[in-house]
């Protein structure tokens, strides 16, 4: 492929498709913490953007180096996403049902954010196969475009979640947990059965 408008358009559309899970998780995070600061929102959206950029590049490197190992790992991607999002969503759901929405529970820890980043971007590893014919600079550019698209979609998701989180107050964690579990199930079902 060569540098063209179509390359940039394809990269942006790929970014939109890959960012949908991160967008939904961002909405859940906004629901969980409606008082989130702009700085925190940028950190969350930035984390998702970085993961969405790193995973396709990791896949690209795997295609060009250790294809055999990666193809056997690909079968575990839906299971890993289900386990990570199920755990995080389950914890939010249980905390919301128990009414444990204290300031500490509302704050998204660095570990939980890392797990969300991995869970929502792990399917982007397979994009390395899609961009395998790109040179390293084009693959890096495509990954950067994916990261930028993800960042802006996650910021929008956080804002939407914050708005509805304020209105839902005490049940925000329950809804956020259900959303995360639903996303994990969707990734699992589409990865295993389709």
Backbone as numpy.savetxt, mean C-alpha at the origin, in Angstrom:
# Nx Ny Nz CAx CAy CAz Cx Cy Cz
11.23 -0.62 -25.14 10.39 0.56 -25.14 11.27 1.80 -25.14
10.78 2.85 -25.73 11.53 4.10 -25.80 10.83 5.18 -24.98
11.58 6.26 -24.72 11.03 7.39 -23.98 9.95 8.05 -24.83
8.73 8.05 -24.34 7.63 8.64 -25.10 6.51 9.01 -24.14
5.52 9.71 -24.68 4.34 10.04 -23.89 3.67 8.77 -23.38
3.64 7.73 -24.23 3.01 6.47 -23.87 3.72 5.81 -22.67
5.04 5.92 -22.62 5.80 5.39 -21.48 5.36 6.06 -20.18
5.26 7.39 -20.20 4.88 8.13 -19.00 3.42 7.86 -18.62
2.56 7.79 -19.63 1.15 7.48 -19.37 0.99 6.09 -18.78
1.67 5.11 -19.35 1.62 3.73 -18.83 2.14 3.67 -17.40
3.21 4.39 -17.13 3.78 4.39 -15.77 2.80 5.01 -14.78
2.15 6.12 -15.18 1.18 6.77 -14.29 -0.02 5.87 -14.04
-0.53 5.23 -15.10 -1.67 4.32 -14.94 -1.30 3.11 -14.10
-0.09 2.62 -14.28 0.40 1.52 -13.44 0.45 1.97 -11.99
0.89 3.21 -11.77 0.92 3.76 -10.42 -0.46 3.84 -9.79
-1.45 4.26 -10.57 -2.82 4.33 -10.06 -3.31 2.94 -9.66
-3.09 1.97 -10.54 -3.54 0.61 -10.24 -2.87 0.03 -9.01
-1.56 0.24 -8.90 -0.83 -0.30 -7.75 -1.17 0.44 -6.46
-1.52 1.70 -6.56 -1.75 2.52 -5.36 -3.13 2.32 -4.74
-4.01 1.59 -5.38 -5.38 1.46 -4.86 -5.40 0.82 -3.47
-4.58 -0.19 -3.25 -4.53 -0.80 -1.92 -4.01 0.21 -0.89
-2.94 0.93 -1.26 -2.37 1.91 -0.34 -3.37 3.06 -0.10
-4.13 3.44 -1.12 -5.16 4.47 -0.97 -6.19 4.02 0.06
-6.66 2.79 -0.07 -7.67 2.27 0.87 -7.12 2.19 2.29
-5.88 1.74 2.43 -5.26 1.66 3.76 -5.08 3.07 4.32
-4.74 4.02 3.47 -4.61 5.41 3.92 -5.95 5.94 4.44
-7.04 5.60 3.75 -8.36 6.00 4.25 -8.60 5.40 5.63
-8.23 4.13 5.78 -8.41 3.48 7.09 -7.56 4.17 8.15
-6.34 4.56 7.80 -5.48 5.26 8.75 -6.07 6.62 9.12
-6.64 7.32 8.14 -7.29 8.59 8.42 -8.51 8.43 9.30
-9.26 7.35 9.07 -10.42 7.05 9.92 -9.97 6.79 11.36
-8.86 6.09 11.49 -8.36 5.69 12.80 -7.83 6.89 13.59
-7.30 7.89 12.89 -6.71 9.05 13.56 -7.16 10.34 12.87
-8.40 10.79 13.14 -8.92 11.98 12.45 -8.18 13.27 12.80
-7.40 13.29 13.86 -6.64 14.48 14.25 -5.21 14.46 13.74
-4.91 13.61 12.78 -3.55 13.45 12.26 -3.01 14.76 11.68
-1.74 15.05 11.98 -1.11 16.27 11.47 -0.71 16.10 10.00
-0.47 17.23 9.34 -0.03 17.18 7.94 1.32 16.49 7.82
2.20 16.74 8.77 3.51 16.10 8.74 3.36 14.58 8.80
2.50 14.10 9.68 2.26 12.66 9.81 1.64 12.10 8.53
0.73 12.85 7.93 0.11 12.42 6.67 1.18 12.28 5.58
2.11 13.25 5.52 3.19 13.18 4.53 4.11 11.99 4.78
4.35 11.69 6.05 5.20 10.53 6.38 4.52 9.24 5.93
3.23 9.11 6.21 2.49 7.90 5.82 2.44 7.76 4.31
2.03 8.84 3.62 1.94 8.79 2.15 3.31 8.57 1.54
4.33 9.20 2.11 5.70 9.01 1.62 6.19 7.58 1.80
5.84 6.97 2.93 6.22 5.59 3.16 5.60 4.67 2.12
4.30 4.84 1.86 3.65 4.03 0.84 4.28 4.27 -0.53
4.60 5.54 -0.84 5.23 5.86 -2.12 6.58 5.20 -2.28
7.39 5.23 -1.22 8.71 4.59 -1.27 8.57 3.09 -1.50
7.68 2.45 -0.76 7.49 1.01 -0.95 7.01 0.69 -2.36
6.11 1.52 -2.90 5.59 1.27 -4.24 6.67 1.48 -5.29
7.71 2.26 -5.00 8.83 2.44 -5.93 9.86 1.33 -5.78
10.12 0.94 -4.54 11.16 -0.08 -4.28 10.73 -1.45 -4.79
9.48 -1.81 -4.60 9.05 -3.16 -4.99 9.17 -3.44 -6.49
8.71 -2.55 -7.39 8.91 -2.84 -8.81 10.39 -2.93 -9.19
11.22 -2.05 -8.59 12.65 -2.13 -8.89 13.25 -3.43 -8.38
12.77 -3.89 -7.21 13.23 -5.18 -6.69 12.82 -6.29 -7.65
11.59 -6.23 -8.13 11.13 -7.21 -9.12 11.95 -7.15 -10.39
12.28 -5.94 -10.85 13.09 -5.77 -12.06 14.46 -6.39 -11.87
15.07 -6.14 -10.71 16.38 -6.72 -10.41 16.27 -8.24 -10.37
15.22 -8.75 -9.76 15.02 -10.20 -9.70 14.89 -10.81 -11.09
14.17 -10.15 -11.97 14.01 -10.65 -13.34 15.37 -10.74 -14.02
16.22 -9.77 -13.73 17.52 -9.73 -14.38 18.61 -10.50 -13.64
18.29 -11.09 -12.52 19.31 -11.84 -11.77 18.83 -13.21 -11.31
17.81 -13.26 -10.49 17.43 -14.53 -9.84 15.98 -14.89 -10.13
15.65 -15.03 -11.41 14.28 -15.28 -11.84 13.69 -16.54 -11.20
14.47 -17.58 -11.10 13.95 -18.84 -10.56 13.46 -18.69 -9.13
14.23 -18.00 -8.31 13.84 -17.81 -6.91 12.59 -16.94 -6.81
12.50 -15.89 -7.62 11.37 -14.97 -7.54 10.08 -15.63 -7.99
10.13 -16.42 -9.04 8.90 -17.04 -9.52 8.31 -18.00 -8.49
9.15 -18.66 -7.70 8.61 -19.54 -6.66 8.07 -18.72 -5.48
8.63 -17.54 -5.23 8.18 -16.67 -4.15 6.84 -16.01 -4.48
6.57 -15.80 -5.77 5.38 -15.09 -6.19 4.09 -15.73 -5.67
4.09 -17.04 -5.49 2.90 -17.74 -5.00 2.56 -17.36 -3.55
3.54 -16.87 -2.80 3.32 -16.53 -1.40 2.85 -15.08 -1.20
2.91 -14.25 -2.25 2.55 -12.83 -2.12 1.15 -12.63 -1.55
0.10 -13.31 -2.09 -1.24 -13.10 -1.51 -1.33 -13.53 -0.04
-0.62 -14.58 0.32 -0.64 -15.07 1.70 0.01 -14.07 2.65
1.13 -13.49 2.22 1.83 -12.51 3.05 0.96 -11.26 3.25
0.36 -10.77 2.14 -0.50 -9.59 2.24 -1.69 -9.86 3.16
-2.30 -11.04 3.03 -3.44 -11.39 3.89 -3.02 -11.44 5.36
-1.89 -12.05 5.64 -1.43 -12.17 7.03 -1.14 -10.79 7.64
-0.40 -9.95 6.91 -0.03 -8.64 7.45 -1.26 -7.74 7.64
-2.09 -7.62 6.60 -3.26 -6.75 6.72 -4.30 -7.33 7.66
-4.42 -8.66 7.70 -5.34 -9.29 8.65 -4.93 -9.02 10.08
-3.62 -9.09 10.35 -3.13 -8.82 11.71 -3.38 -7.37 12.11
-2.98 -6.43 11.24 -3.16 -5.01 11.56 -4.64 -4.66 11.68
-5.44 -5.11 10.69 -6.88 -4.84 10.71 -7.57 -5.49 11.89
-7.18 -6.71 12.23 -7.76 -7.41 13.37 -7.48 -6.69 14.67
-6.26 -6.19 14.81 -5.90 -5.44 16.02 -6.72 -4.16 16.12
-6.86 -3.43 15.00 -7.68 -2.21 15.01 -9.13 -2.53 15.34
-9.64 -3.60 14.76 -11.02 -4.02 14.98 -11.27 -4.35 16.45
-10.40 -5.14 17.03 -10.53 -5.54 18.44 -10.42 -4.32 19.35
-9.44 -3.43 19.07 -9.30 -2.22 19.88 -10.54 -1.34 19.80
-11.12 -1.24 18.60 -12.34 -0.44 18.42 -13.53 -1.02 19.15
-13.66 -2.34 19.11 -14.77 -3.01 19.80 -14.62 -2.87 21.31
-13.40 -2.99 21.79 -13.15 -2.86 23.23 -13.22 -1.41 23.70
-13.23 -0.48 22.75 -13.26 0.94 23.12 -11.92 1.45 23.57
-10.83 0.85 23.09 -9.49 1.25 23.50 -8.90 2.26 22.52
-9.65 3.29 22.21 -9.16 4.30 21.28 -8.52 5.45 22.03
-7.48 5.14 22.75 -6.73 6.17 23.45 -5.78 6.83 22.46
-5.08 7.83 22.92 -4.11 8.50 22.05 -3.05 7.53 21.56
-2.64 6.60 22.43 -1.62 5.64 22.02 -2.16 4.72 20.94
-3.41 4.30 21.06 -3.98 3.40 20.06 -4.21 4.11 18.74
-4.49 5.41 18.81 -4.77 6.16 17.59 -3.51 6.41 16.77
-2.36 6.46 17.44 -1.11 6.73 16.73 -0.66 5.47 16.00
-0.35 5.61 14.73 0.14 4.50 13.92 1.62 4.36 14.18
2.03 3.22 14.73 3.43 3.03 15.06 4.26 2.84 13.79
5.56 3.04 13.91 6.46 2.87 12.77 6.43 1.42 12.28
6.34 0.47 13.21 6.28 -0.94 12.83 5.02 -1.27 12.06
3.89 -0.74 12.52 2.62 -0.99 11.83 2.63 -0.33 10.45
3.19 0.87 10.36 3.29 1.55 9.06 4.18 0.76 8.10
5.29 0.24 8.62 6.18 -0.59 7.80 5.44 -1.82 7.28
4.70 -2.48 8.17 3.94 -3.67 7.75 2.88 -3.31 6.71
2.22 -2.17 6.88 1.23 -1.73 5.90 1.91 -1.46 4.55
3.07 -0.83 4.61 3.80 -0.54 3.38 4.18 -1.80 2.63
4.65 -2.80 3.35 5.01 -4.07 2.73 3.76 -4.75 2.18
2.72 -4.83 2.99 1.51 -5.55 2.60 0.85 -4.94 1.37
0.83 -3.60 1.28 0.14 -2.97 0.15 1.00 -2.88 -1.09
2.30 -3.09 -0.96 3.16 -2.95 -2.14 3.79 -4.26 -2.59
3.58 -5.33 -1.86 4.26 -6.57 -2.20 3.81 -7.11 -3.56
2.56 -6.82 -3.92 2.10 -7.25 -5.25 2.81 -6.48 -6.36
3.41 -5.34 -6.04 4.15 -4.56 -7.02 5.46 -5.24 -7.43
5.88 -6.25 -6.68 7.06 -7.01 -7.09 6.88 -7.59 -8.49
5.67 -8.04 -8.77 5.40 -8.65 -10.07 5.48 -7.64 -11.21
5.43 -6.34 -10.90 5.58 -5.32 -11.93 6.98 -5.39 -12.53
7.92 -5.92 -11.78 9.27 -6.12 -12.31 9.25 -6.95 -13.58
8.32 -7.89 -13.69 8.17 -8.67 -14.92 7.61 -7.80 -16.04
6.69 -6.91 -15.69 6.07 -6.04 -16.68 7.08 -5.07 -17.27
7.97 -4.56 -16.45 8.95 -3.57 -16.91 10.31 -4.20 -17.20
10.35 -5.51 -17.36 11.62 -6.22 -17.55 12.36 -5.78 -18.80
11.62 -5.37 -19.85 12.29 -4.96 -21.09 12.87 -3.56 -21.00
12.55 -2.80 -19.95 13.10 -1.46 -19.77 14.57 -1.56 -19.36
15.33 -0.57 -19.75 16.67 -0.42 -19.20 16.56 0.04 -17.75
17.68 0.06 -17.03 17.61 0.39 -15.61 17.11 1.81 -15.37
17.47 2.76 -16.25 17.04 4.15 -16.06 15.53 4.29 -16.30
15.01 3.61 -17.31 13.57 3.67 -17.56 12.80 2.98 -16.43
13.32 1.86 -15.94 12.66 1.16 -14.82 12.66 2.04 -13.58
13.76 2.72 -13.34 13.85 3.63 -12.19 12.87 4.81 -12.35
12.77 5.34 -13.55 11.83 6.43 -13.82 10.39 5.97 -13.62
10.07 4.79 -14.16 8.71 4.25 -13.98 8.40 4.07 -12.50
9.36 3.56 -11.74 9.16 3.37 -10.30 8.97 4.70 -9.59
9.70 5.72 -10.02 9.54 7.05 -9.44 8.16 7.63 -9.72
7.67 7.44 -10.94 6.33 7.91 -11.28 5.29 7.18 -10.44
5.46 5.88 -10.27 4.56 5.09 -9.43 4.55 5.64 -8.00
5.74 5.99 -7.49 5.85 6.53 -6.13 5.10 7.85 -5.99
5.26 8.74 -6.97 4.60 10.05 -6.91 3.08 9.89 -6.96
2.61 9.06 -7.87 1.17 8.81 -7.98 0.64 8.23 -6.67
1.37 7.28 -6.10 0.96 6.67 -4.83 0.90 7.71 -3.72
1.91 8.58 -3.65 1.94 9.61 -2.62 0.67 10.47 -2.66
0.33 10.96 -3.85 -0.82 11.86 -3.96 -2.14 11.12 -3.71
-2.25 9.90 -4.17 -3.47 9.13 -3.89 -3.60 8.83 -2.39
-2.49 8.53 -1.75 -2.54 8.26 -0.30 -2.88 9.51 0.50
-2.37 10.67 0.06 -2.73 11.92 0.73 -4.24 12.15 0.61
-4.79 11.87 -0.58 -6.24 12.02 -0.76 -6.99 11.03 0.13
-6.50 9.79 0.20 -7.13 8.78 1.06 -7.10 9.18 2.52
-5.97 9.72 2.98 -5.86 10.17 4.37 -6.84 11.30 4.66
-6.96 12.24 3.73 -7.89 13.36 3.93 -9.33 12.87 3.99
-9.69 11.97 3.10 -11.05 11.41 3.11 -11.30 10.67 4.42
-10.33 9.86 4.83 -10.47 9.12 6.08 -10.59 10.02 7.29
-9.77 11.09 7.33 -9.85 12.04 8.44 -11.23 12.69 8.51
-11.77 13.07 7.36 -13.07 13.74 7.33 -14.16 12.83 7.89
-14.18 11.59 7.43 -15.20 10.67 7.90 -14.87 10.12 9.28
-13.57 10.09 9.64 -13.17 9.63 10.97 -13.72 10.53 12.05
-13.73 11.83 11.80 -14.28 12.78 12.76 -15.77 12.55 12.95
-16.47 12.26 11.87 -17.92 12.04 11.95 -18.25 10.70 12.60
-17.37 9.71 12.42 -17.64 8.38 12.96 -17.09 8.20 14.38
-16.24 9.09 14.79 -15.57 9.10 16.09 -15.26 7.72 16.65
-16.05 7.21 17.58 -15.73 5.99 18.33 -15.66 4.73 17.50
-16.29 4.67 16.35 -16.30 3.45 15.53 -15.31 3.49 14.38
-14.44 4.49 14.35 -13.48 4.62 13.27 -12.52 3.44 13.21
-12.07 2.97 14.36 -11.15 1.83 14.39 -11.81 0.56 13.89
-13.07 0.39 14.22 -13.80 -0.80 13.76 -13.88 -0.77 12.23
-14.30 0.39 11.68 -14.41 0.51 10.23 -13.05 0.37 9.57
-12.02 1.03 10.11 -10.67 0.92 9.56 -10.16 -0.51 9.57
-10.40 -1.21 10.67 -9.99 -2.62 10.76 -10.70 -3.49 9.73
-11.99 -3.26 9.56 -12.76 -4.02 8.56 -12.23 -3.73 7.16
-11.90 -2.46 6.88 -11.35 -2.10 5.57 -10.03 -2.82 5.33
-9.13 -2.80 6.32 -7.83 -3.47 6.15 -7.98 -4.97 5.93
-8.85 -5.59 6.70 -9.08 -7.04 6.53 -9.67 -7.30 5.14
-10.59 -6.44 4.72 -11.19 -6.58 3.38 -10.15 -6.46 2.27
-9.22 -5.51 2.41 -8.17 -5.35 1.41 -7.29 -6.59 1.38
-6.93 -7.10 2.57 -6.13 -8.32 2.63 -6.82 -9.49 1.95
-8.13 -9.63 2.19 -8.90 -10.70 1.55 -8.97 -10.51 0.04
-9.13 -9.26 -0.39 -9.20 -8.99 -1.84 -7.88 -9.36 -2.52
-6.76 -8.96 -1.93 -5.45 -9.30 -2.49 -5.28 -10.81 -2.52
-5.68 -11.47 -1.43 -5.54 -12.93 -1.34 -6.39 -13.63 -2.40
-7.67 -13.26 -2.48 -8.60 -13.94 -3.42 -8.17 -13.71 -4.86
-7.83 -12.45 -5.20 -7.43 -12.18 -6.59 -6.08 -12.82 -6.92
-5.21 -12.94 -5.93 -3.89 -13.55 -6.17 -3.92 -15.06 -6.23
-4.83 -15.70 -5.48 -4.87 -17.15 -5.42 -5.84 -17.74 -6.45
-6.98 -17.09 -6.66 -8.02 -17.69 -7.49 -8.13 -17.11 -8.89
-7.45 -15.99 -9.16 -7.60 -15.39 -10.49 -6.28 -15.20 -11.18
